[in-house]
Amino acid sequence: MEVREKFVARLLNNPESIGFTEVKFVHSPQLQLSHAVRMRCQYTCSAAGESHLSPPGSPDPERVEKMLLEYKFGVMVRREIPHPFPDDVGEVWREFQQSLIEAENESFIRGYGNAFAMAAGNCLYCHHDNSLRPCNYAGKSRPTFEALGINLQETLSMIAWEHLLVRDTDDPFQLFGLLLLN
């Protein structure tokens, strides 16, 4: 069985093997929290308030900050989608989220008992109809960076990926995720 450290080394050195373009090591203090990001999520996102994964149902920044203290590090992942984009970008996004969940599950098996994955954007597994009914995909649904108040722009700046957010219309599209480990 692959040990924890070798697993993380494989993530960092061979991200393509698990469906990512690039992976970077992050210390949990590099994750920048912002009340403004969560407020923007709560009041400008069309999916806000429609599930427990989005504000006001998602954990507030104080609770997220306490949670992050339990993690030593994580890996920030990205997948680059070349231009021209596929017709069904939603399917590409779903595959990306599935890759994150698979990495989380493998991390758990390798000894990271509190492994936790999340991605930027909307959870594609959660219903978005304001019924607040239980999720049909409880094992796959995850809150997003924005719903937790994690400032993606500042966090990417901390790991020297800020240039990936500034795009021209024909630049590749970037999908970002985070796998927290301890």
KARA-V94556 format. One record per helix or strand of 2 or more residues. SS is the DSSP state (~ for helix, > for strand). FROM is the first residue (numbers start at 1). TO is the last residue. If there is no record, write none. Layout:
# KARA-V94556
<<SS/FROM/TO> <SS/FROM/TO>>
This chain:
# KARA-V94556
<<~/4/13> <~/15/18> <>/22/27> <~/28/30> <~/35/44> <~/61/68> <>/73/81> <~/89/109> <>/116/119> <~/145/148> <~/152/158> <~/162/164> <>/173/181>>
